[in-house]
Structure formats: C-alpha cells, structure tokens
Amino acid sequence: MSLPRRHLLGAAAGAGALAGIAAVAGTLAAPAVLRAQDRNAVLRFAWWGGAGRHAATLKALALFERRHPGVKVKAEYMGFNGYLERLTTQIAGGSEPEVMQINWAWLAMFSKRGNGFADLRRQAGLIDLTQLSAEDLAYGDVAGKLNALPVSFSARVMLWNQAAFERAGVALPRTWDELFAAGPAFRRALGEDAYPLDGELYDMMLLAQAWVQQRHGTPYVDPASPRVAMSEAAALDWVRVYRRLVGEHVATPLPLRASLGGAEKPTEQQPDWVVGRWAGNYTWDSVIALRSSTLDKRQKLVLGDFPTLPGAQDSGMFGRPTVMVAVSRHAEKNGRAEMAARLVNFLLTDREAATILGRTRGLPSARGPFEQLKASGTLPPLEIAAHEQIRAQRESGRLKRPAPLFEHARLHKFMREVFETVAYDKTTDEAAARRLVSEGQALLQRIK
C-alpha cells in the first residue's frame, strides 16, 4: 500500500508563527524564508508499520507541512511484508524516497562502505545530533559516514506472567539454573501443556546465544569483521543450550508451535499465553504492550532479571536500534538534501512531533522527546522498567554492539535452517555446530 498524501497548506504561518512554534518545540528552528528551490519541494518518506504508526505519522507530517509552507511530503507506507523487497528494487534503480525508515541490519546490505545513503553529518547544522548519545550515533556510522539515525533502541528482555508462576508454586527465575529448573516444575504442577517460556525459533536462538556470550565471551558473528567468532566448542554449546531449553520443558518446542497455527505465530496470539499456560517470553522491550494486550484479567505481566553466569563480562543481551531513518544518497543531486534533513530532525527531535508520534516507533532515543514523554506520565511502568534495565546494561558496557551481518537476511535464513534441523532431530549437535562454523564462515565471506 503506497498512498500519496493529500493536502498542501498555504503560507499562512508566517515567520513569527514559525519561530514561536520552534521555540515551544525546543528544537532547531526552520528559517522563516525557505530557499527558492524548497518552496515547492515534494519529499517522499517511506516507512512500514501498523495502523497506529500510520495514523500518527500522517498527523505529524501534516504538522511538518504547516511549519514549512509550500513543502509537501508524499507518504509511502505499508506493512512490513514486502517493504524490504520494494526498497531493494528502488535503491537498485536509484528511485528510492528522499527519507526512508530502515532496519539497522540493512546498512550492511545497502551501504557496505558508507556510500549507500547520504552522510548526515553534512547536514549537521539542520539536525540536532546532540540529542543522541555517541553510542546511538555509532550505530548509524558506516566507514566514517553517518548513514542513519536511530529513532529508538530496543533489546531483548525476560517477561514473566507472575500469576502463572504463583499457580505453579515456582519463583520467578533470576539465574540460568532457576530458569532450567522451572521447566520440570511447571510440568509437574500444571501439566504437560504448561511451559514457563514461549518464543519463536529466533527468540530461543538469541537466548541460547546469550548463554554462550556469557560463557565464552563471544557472539556468533564478530562485530568488527565479517567472520564467525564462535569456536566450534562455543557453537556446540549454542546448539546444546537451545536443545536443553526445549528438551527440559523450559521453552515451547518448534514442532508444537508449528502445529498451533504456524511456528512464527506471535506469542500474544497464542491461546495458551492468553490464559497463562505459557508463562514467559524472551522478546523485544518494544512489544511489551502487544504481549500484555491479550492476557486475561487473571494474569499479571512483570519484568524479570536477565539471567547471567557468574563472572560474565558480557551480558549477552541482544540490542540494536528498533528502526532508523536514512536519507537517499541522491538527495543532494535533486536539491532535496536540506529539506530531507529538516524532516529527519523533526521526526526525531521535535517535541510537538514527539507528542503526536508517542511510542509508535518505540521510546525515543532523542533525549528531549524521551524526557517529555516520561514526564507526561503516560508511559506504562513496565516499559519504563525495561528501558532502565537496558540502559543500565548499555552504560555498564555489558550490552555489546552486535554485528549488522548477524541480521543479514541470508545469514538469518541459514542460521534458522540449521536450528530447525536440531529442533526436528534431523542432525546431531556436533554436525550442527560444524555447519554453523564452516558454512557460516563461507556465507559471511560471500555477503560481506
């Protein structure tokens, strides 16, 4: 679905009104008089999302147009399915929008050497980069060029249904040992169809990888170079921890999920989650609202401690920008670079825009909008608690920046394929570990 925006608002705002709005917003002010080439500019902005994100973004863009009389923003929006394919085709043909929402991992696909998108530092006078931390900016840096800016940051957290654990007579897990012990305890207390943890295959792969990072000090892919960082022994532990999560009745097995409407069916849509037979989830903090939205009134969702092996220097918590915003490398050629930068700045740092957009793209990374939302008292306590847990891990240096290639579509497909053979008992642990190292290394060399 790609729908053009409708109205162009006339130049009724005037210089004084623009200045007043900018002062209230607390962000960089647009000039009272735009450059001649900007007065009738048409900017294209593409994003994916659901109905809530679409409605809020369209409302914010209408405000941007009022702030910049004569400028029109053409909105190109759709659901996630098909978005990457469309953007890939557009970029290959040089017809991508001036401003686009992207996933962080796509930087490794579209801008391997930093030339795939515009360098936003060239527009630093129009974008308030001081609103973002150095660590946030680093996620968008490719070969010394600032290719994208994070809208928000998300990481994996442990969510527990406290009421379900109370029914099972089991304390909320705080350590790996307690997590593994919860599986048999749930089965004894609540029956064969009760599990302390649910998640898709990728969720469990990431949870098992966290254990390996804590034990061996390395993720699967080296963050600094396109190579498999795990030794074969570490990869074997990765497979064995995954198998243990499933085999010891801790996590819902892949074949079971596949039989209940699809292996990738979201947790909140699972009837066993709604009534508390599946009592936990390892997931992004940005989907807490979704996970809690379907629970019946007898359930109570809480944030859990992140399990950590004694002495581990790396938490293994997986985190990265939820979504990012980038500008086309062709924007300077078509004279739209400055207006594109103004739109990026507006979407990320403007206080009035933040009120409209809310949490539709996660909790804002920009300091001003985040503090504004926090002070409004509208943020759910559980989301604030998860945000603070993630922030503490980042500030302590224990949440390491992952390799963008780890989420490359081709590598992701390969990893899933290997772990699916484990889930369906079509391979040995040792053979799976060897594939992860040898075939994974060969694949990384092809896509680097």
N, C-alpha and C positions, 0 to 999 in steps of 0.2 A: 504494500500500500504506500504510494508516494503521492501525497496530496499537496498542491500548492496552497500557500496562504492567501488570504483574500484581500484585506483592506490595506490601503496606503493612507496614512494620516497626514494631513497637511501641516504646514509650518506655523502652527498656531502657538507652539510652546514659547518661542522667543528665547533670547539669551538669558534674561533674568530667571525665567522659569527653569531652564536647563541648569543654571548654576545652583538654584535653590534645591532642585531635586538631587543634584550631585552632592551638595553639602549634607543633606539628610542621609543619603546613602552611605557616605563616608568612604567613597572610592574615588578613583581618578575621574575627573570631570571631563565630559565631552566638550569640545570647543563650541562656542556659540555659533560660529560660522564654519561650516564644513568646506573642505576643498571642493572645487567645482566638479571634479570627477566623482565625488562621493554624494552629491546632492540627489542624484537619481540612481544610486547604486542598488543593484539587486544581488544580495548574498544568498547562497544556498547553504543550508545547515541540515545535516543528516544525523539521525540517531535511531536507535531501536529502544523498545520498551513496551510497557503495557498502557492501558487506558489512562491511569493516573498520571504517569510520566508525560504522556502525550498532551493531556489537557493542561497540566501545569506549565509545560514548556511553551505551548502555544500562547498562553496568557503572558508569560514572561517576554516572549518575543514581541508581542503587541506593545508592551511597555518599552522595549528597546526601540521600536519604530517611533513611538511618541517622543522618545528622548532625542532621536536623530531624524528630524523631519526630512522627507524625501527619500529615505532609505527603506527598502523593502527586503524582508527576509523570507525567502521561499523555503518552507519546511518540507523535508523529505523524511518521513518516518514510517516505521513498520515494526513488526515483531522481530525477535532475534533470528528466527529461522529464515535463512536466505539473505540476511543482511551482509554477512561476510562475502558471500558469493557476488552480490551486486557490487559491493565496494571494490572487490578484487578486479572485476571487469572494468569499472570506471577508472580505477587507478592505472590499469594496463593501457587504457585508451586515452589517458590524460583528461578525462571528463569528470573527475571527482568533485564534490562540493568544496566550496572555499573553507568551510568549517565542518568538521565531522567528529562524531563520537566514535572512539575506538577502544578496543581492549588493549591492555598493556602488552600482551604477548604478540600482538600484531606488529609492533615496532620491529621485531626480529624478522618478520615476513616482508614488510613493505619498505623498511629503511635500514638495511643491514649496515650501511656505512654512514648513516646520518643524513643522506640526501633525498630520502623519500618524502619528507614533509618539510615545511618551512622551518627555519631556525627562529624560534620565538624570541630569542634574545635580541634579534634585530629590531623587535618592536617593544623593547623593554620600557620605553617611555610611555607606552599605552597600556601595558599590563602590569599590575601591581604584584610583582613577584615576591615582595616582602611578606605577603600574606601566607606564603607557603614555606615550609621548612626546607633546609638544604637537602634532607633525606627525601622529601617528597619530590623536589626538583630533580634529584638524581635519577628517579625512576623514568623520567622523560628524556634523559640525556643519552644521546647516541653519538659516539665518536666526537664528543665535544660540542655537539649541536643540540639545542633544546627542541626536540621534535614534538613534544606533547606535554600537557599539564594534567595532573590528576584532579578529578572532581572530588573524589573521596577515596578512602583507603579501607580495605576490608581484609579480614583474616579469619581463620578457622578457629572456632571455639566449641566447647563442650556444653550442650544444653541438656538439662535433665528434667524429667517430669517428677517433681518431688513427691507428689501424691502416689504415683505408681511405685516408687521406691519404698514408701511407707507401707503400702499394701504388701509388698514383698518382704518387708522386715529387713531391708538392706540399706545401709548408709550410703549416701552419695559418694561415688568413687573420687578419691583425691590422688591416688597413685596408680601406676600400671598394675601392681599386684591386686589392688582393690577392684580395678576395672575387670581384670580377668576372673576374679572370684565372683563377680556379680552375675556372670552368665549362668553357671550351675545353680546359684542361689535363686535366680528368677525361675529357672525351670522347675526346681523343687517346690517353690512357694506358689507359683502362678500357672504352671503348666507348660507343655511343650511349645505352645504358640506365643509365649511371652519372651521378649528379649529386652535387655537393658539398653540396646543401642541399635539404631537404624541408620542406614545410609546407602547411597548408590555405590557402585564399584569404585568410582574415583574417590569418593569420600574415604573409603576404607584403605585405599592405596595411600592416600595422603596421611591418614592416621598411622599406618604402619611405617611410612617413611619418617614420621616424626620420631618414632622409637629409634630408628636407625641413625638419624642425625644426632640424637642424644647419646647413643652408644658409640658410634664410630666417628662422629664429628663431621659428617658429610652428607649432602643430599644426593639424589641420583645424578643430576647434571651439574657440572662445575659452573658456578655463577660467572667465572671470569674467562672461561674458554669453552669452545664447543666440544666437550668431551664428557664421557661417563666418568663421574668422580668416584662412584662406589667401586670398591674391590669386589671380587666375586664372593668373598666371605660376607661382605656387607649386603650385597644383593641377595644372598641366600637368607640372611636374617630378614630382609624386607619381605621375601616371599613367605618365610615361616611365621612371621608376626601376623601377616594377613591371614594365613591359614589358621593360626591359633585363634584370632578374633572370631572367625566363623566356626571353626571346629569345636571350640569350647562354649558355644552357645552365647557368646557375647553380642555378636552382630548378626543381623538378618542375612541369611545366605543369598547369594545372587540367584540361584535357581528358584528360590521361594519368591523373591521379588518379581522375577520374570513371569511366574505363574499367576501373579496377582495384578495383572494389567500392564505389565512392562517393567523391565529391570531399571529403567530410569524414571519411573513414575515418582513425582516429588513426595517427600515424606508427609507433608500436610494433607495430601490426598489419600493417604493410606488409612482405611478404617481402623486398623489396629493401633495406629498412632492417635487417632481421634479419641479413642476410649481408654488409652493408656496401657495397652498390652505391649506396645513398643514404647520404651520409656526414655529414650535419649536420642540425640542427634549430634553428629560432628559436622558442622556446617559453617557457612559464612555468617558473620555477625549481621550482615546487611539483610538477611532473610529472616531475622528473628520474628518480625511482625507476621510474616507468612506462616511460619511454623506454629505460632501461638493462635492464629486466627481460627483454626478449625477444632481446637481442643474443646471437649465438652466441659461443662461447668465443674465437674469433679476433679479436673486435672489442674496442676499448677507448674508452670514452666519456670525454671531457675537457671542461672549461670553456674557452671561447675569450674573447679580448679583445672588448670591444664596439667595433665599427668607428666611428670618429669623424673627421669632417672637420677639417682644421687650423683652429684658431681658433674652433671652435664653442663657444658658451657654454651650449648646451642639448644634452645627450647624445641626446635623443630616445628614451631608454629608456622603455618604457611600463610603468608600475607602478601598482598600487592594491591595496586590501585584498583578500585572497583570498576571504574570507567575513566577514560581520559578524553581530552579534547585536543585535536590537532588541526593545523591549517594546511591547506594544499600548497605544495611547492610551486604551483603555477600562479598563486595569488598575486605575487609581485608583478608578474608579466601582464596580468589583466587589470592591474591597478586596484586590486581589492585587498591588498595586504593590511593596510591600516584599518579599514573598516572591519576586516576579519578579526584583527587583534582587539578592537574595541568590543566586538561581540564576545570573544573569549573572556575578556576581562569582566564584562557584565555578567556572564553566566556563572563565573567562578567567585567573584569578589563583591558584587553589588549587594547591599543589604536589603533593598526592596525586592530585588530578584530572588534573594535567599528566602524571603518570607513567602513568595509565591511558589518556589520550587520545593521548599521543605526538604523532606528526606527521599524525594523521588529518585535520586541517584546516590543515596546513602548520606551519612553525616558528612557535611562539607569539610574538605581538607583546609580550606582557607580559614584563617583564624577568626576574622571578623564575623563572617556568616555563621561559623560554628558557635561562637560565644553568644551571638544574638539568638540562635535557636535554643541554646541551652538556657539562657536567661528567660526565655519566653515561658518556660515551664511546660512546654508541650511534648518534650522528648520522653518516651517511656523509660522508666528507671532501669529496666533490663538492658535496653540498648545502650544507655549511658554506662552501665557497669561493664558491658562487653567492650565498649570503646576504651574505657580506662584500663581494662586488663591488657588490651592490645597495645595501648600507648605505653604502658609500663614495660612491656616486653621490648618494644622498639627503642625506648630511651635507654634501656639497660644494655642494648646491643645483642640481645639474645634472640631477636627475630631477624634472621639474616635475609638479605635480599635474594630471592631465587633467581635462577637463570630464566630469561624470557623464553629460551628454546624449550624449557620444560613444558610449556603450554602450547608449543607449536602443534598445529593440527595433525601433522603426520606423525610426530613423536607420540602425541597423546593417543592416537589410534593404535600405534604399535604397543605401547605400554598396556592399554586396555586388553588388547588381543592376548598378550602374554598372561595377564592375570585372569582372564576369562578361562584360559586352559587350566589354570590352577583351580579356579572356582568349580569347574566341571570335572575335575580329576582326570584330565586328559594329558597330564605331564607330571614329571617328578619335580620336587622343589629344586633339585640340583640342575636339572635341564632348564627350568625356567630362569634360574639365576644366570646360567651361562648365556642364554639368549639376551637377557637384559643387558649384560655387559658387552658381548661381542656384536650382536646385531644392533644394539642401541648405539654403540660407538660408530659403526659403519653408517647408520642413518644420520647421525649428527654431522658427520663429515659431508654428507650429501646436501643437507639443508642449511648448513652454516652460512 
